[in-house]
Amino acid sequence: MVPIEPDLDPGEQTDATAAGVPGRAAPGRRVEASVLAAIALGGALGGPARYGIAQVVHVAPGGMPWATLVTNVSGSFVIGLVLALVLERFPPTRYLRPFVATGFLGAYTTYSTFAVETAVLVKDGHVPVALAYVVASLVAGLAAARAGLWAGRSLPLPHRGGAR
């Protein structure tokens, strides 16, 4: 079951959703400056967190890029956990999800580094390592996100809208 979007009133229908494009803002719809500030603050914290992991987890040339793998898999777990909590358990909030999911985790996780590291491994002739990296990233990332959702739903907290 996919969590429900808390930032829209259940009865609100944007031009985009009316046209069959779910999750897309209607043309002309404004984003609040305070939400953008929450995203920026989260990003300002997520980037240095990723850098910190890259400083602790050293990678040998031609070897598995463990720092990025650890970062992306842990970010996948946290996004599952946070979304389960924010969308299903906690009271609606305008800032928590943009701060954590879009800002912090958007800066913390990194598709671009994953893509560059994969391309460099292939270019340098380490194709088996590159393939293992891609498969491990996809499988572990999806499993971690699922585990995060499960963990968030398993915490002994009340569900939004009453007990389940």
DRENSE-739536 format. One line per field, with one value per residue (C-alpha): residue in three letters; x, y, z; residue number from 0. Coordinates in Angstrom, 1 decimal, decimal comma. Layout:
<zases>
res	ALA|...
x	X|...
y	Y|...
z	Z|...
n	NUM|...
</zases>
This chain:
<zases>
res	MET|VAL|PRO|ILE|GLU|PRO|ASP|LEU|ASP|PRO|GLY|GLU|GLN|THR|ASP|ALA|THR|ALA|ALA|GLY|VAL|PRO|GLY|ARG|ALA|ALA|PRO|GLY|ARG|ARG|VAL|GLU|ALA|SER|VAL|LEU|ALA|ALA|ILE|ALA|LEU|GLY|GLY|ALA|LEU|GLY|GLY|PRO|ALA|ARG|TYR|GLY|ILE|ALA|GLN|VAL|VAL|HIS|VAL|ALA|PRO|GLY|GLY|MET|PRO|TRP|ALA|THR|LEU|VAL|THR|ASN|VAL|SER|GLY|SER|PHE|VAL|ILE|GLY|LEU|VAL|LEU|ALA|LEU|VAL|LEU|GLU|ARG|PHE|PRO|PRO|THR|ARG|TYR|LEU|ARG|PRO|PHE|VAL|ALA|THR|GLY|PHE|LEU|GLY|ALA|TYR|THR|THR|TYR|SER|THR|PHE|ALA|VAL|GLU|THR|ALA|VAL|LEU|VAL|LYS|ASP|GLY|HIS|VAL|PRO|VAL|ALA|LEU|ALA|TYR|VAL|VAL|ALA|SER|LEU|VAL|ALA|GLY|LEU|ALA|ALA|ALA|ARG|ALA|GLY|LEU|TRP|ALA|GLY|ARG|SER|LEU|PRO|LEU|PRO|HIS|ARG|GLY|GLY|ALA|ARG
x	0,0|1,4|1,2|-1,2|0,2|-0,4|0,3|-2,9|-6,4|-8,0|-10,8|-8,3|-7,8|-5,2|-5,4|-2,6|-4,4|-7,6|-5,7|-4,5|-1,0|-0,9|1,6|2,2|1,6|-0,9|0,5|0,7|0,7|3,1|5,6|5,9|9,2|9,1|8,9|11,8|13,7|13,1|14,4|17,4|18,2|17,8|20,1|22,7|22,8|22,6|25,5|28,0|26,7|27,4|30,9|31,5|30,8|33,0|35,8|35,4|34,8|37,8|37,6|40,5|40,9|39,0|37,2|33,6|32,6|31,5|31,0|28,4|26,8|26,5|25,2|22,5|21,4|21,1|19,3|16,9|16,2|15,6|13,3|11,1|11,1|10,5|7,7|5,9|6,1|5,3|2,6|0,9|1,7|2,5|0,0|0,2|3,1|4,1|7,8|9,1|8,8|10,3|13,1|14,0|13,0|13,6|16,3|18,4|18,1|18,2|21,6|22,7|22,0|23,7|22,7|25,3|28,2|26,8|26,6|30,1|31,7|30,0|31,2|34,7|34,8|33,7|36,1|39,0|38,2|36,5|33,2|32,5|32,8|30,7|27,9|28,1|27,9|24,8|23,0|23,9|22,8|19,4|18,7|20,0|18,4|14,9|15,2|16,3|13,4|11,0|12,6|12,3|8,6|8,2|10,1|8,1|4,8|6,0|6,8|4,3|2,8|-0,8|-1,8|-3,0|-6,8|-7,0|-5,9|-5,6
y	0,0|3,4|6,2|9,1|12,6|14,8|18,1|18,1|18,3|15,0|16,9|19,1|18,3|20,2|20,8|18,2|15,5|16,2|15,7|12,3|13,3|12,3|14,0|16,9|20,5|22,5|25,2|28,5|26,8|28,5|26,9|28,5|30,1|28,4|25,0|25,9|27,0|23,6|21,8|24,1|23,5|19,8|19,8|21,9|19,1|16,1|17,0|17,2|14,0|12,2|13,8|12,6|9,0|9,3|10,4|7,4|4,7|4,4|2,9|1,2|2,1|-0,4|-1,7|-1,6|2,0|1,2|4,8|5,5|2,1|2,6|6,1|5,3|2,1|3,8|6,7|4,3|2,8|6,2|7,4|4,3|4,8|8,6|8,3|5,6|7,7|11,1|9,9|7,3|7,9|11,6|14,4|16,2|18,7|21,0|20,9|17,6|15,6|18,4|18,9|15,2|13,4|16,1|18,2|16,0|12,7|14,4|15,8|12,8|10,2|10,5|9,1|11,2|9,7|6,2|6,8|8,3|5,6|2,9|4,5|4,8|1,2|0,1|2,5|1,2|-2,4|-3,4|-4,5|-7,3|-4,9|-2,3|-4,9|-6,1|-2,5|-1,8|-4,9|-4,5|-0,8|-1,7|-4,8|-3,5|0,0|-1,5|-4,0|-1,2|1,1|-1,8|-2,5|1,2|1,1|-2,0|-0,5|2,7|0,8|-1,6|1,1|1,1|4,5|5,4|5,5|8,8|8,9|6,4|2,9|0,2
z	0,0|-1,0|1,5|0,8|0,1|3,2|1,5|-0,5|0,8|-0,1|-2,0|-3,8|-7,4|-9,4|-13,1|-13,6|-11,6|-13,4|-16,6|-15,3|-14,2|-10,5|-8,2|-10,6|-9,5|-11,5|-13,8|-11,9|-8,5|-6,2|-3,9|-0,5|0,4|3,8|2,1|-0,1|3,0|4,6|1,5|1,4|5,1|4,7|1,6|3,5|6,1|3,8|1,5|4,4|5,8|2,5|2,4|5,9|4,9|1,9|4,2|6,6|4,0|1,7|-1,7|-3,5|-7,2|-9,3|-6,3|-5,2|-4,4|-0,9|0,3|-2,3|-2,0|1,8|1,4|-1,2|0,6|4,0|2,3|0,8|4,2|5,7|3,0|3,5|7,3|7,1|4,5|6,5|9,6|8,0|5,7|7,9|11,5|12,4|12,1|8,8|8,5|5,7|6,4|7,7|4,4|2,3|4,8|5,2|2,0|-0,6|1,2|3,4|1,6|-1,8|-1,0|1,0|-1,7|-5,0|-8,4|-10,2|-8,3|-8,7|-12,5|-12,7|-10,6|-12,7|-15,9|-14,6|-13,5|-17,0|-18,7|-16,6|-17,5|-14,2|-15,8|-13,3|-10,4|-12,3|-12,9|-9,2|-8,1|-10,3|-9,2|-5,5|-5,6|-7,1|-5,1|-1,8|-2,3|-3,0|-0,2|2,2|1,2|1,8|5,1|6,0|5,2|7,2|10,2|10,1|10,0|12,8|15,4|18,2|17,3|16,6|12,9|11,5|11,8|14,7|15,6|13,0
n	0|1|2|3|4|5|6|7|8|9|10|11|12|13|14|15|16|17|18|19|20|21|22|23|24|25|26|27|28|29|30|31|32|33|34|35|36|37|38|39|40|41|42|43|44|45|46|47|48|49|50|51|52|53|54|55|56|57|58|59|60|61|62|63|64|65|66|67|68|69|70|71|72|73|74|75|76|77|78|79|80|81|82|83|84|85|86|87|88|89|90|91|92|93|94|95|96|97|98|99|100|101|102|103|104|105|106|107|108|109|110|111|112|113|114|115|116|117|118|119|120|121|122|123|124|125|126|127|128|129|130|131|132|133|134|135|136|137|138|139|140|141|142|143|144|145|146|147|148|149|150|151|152|153|154|155|156|157|158|159|160|161|162|163
</zases>
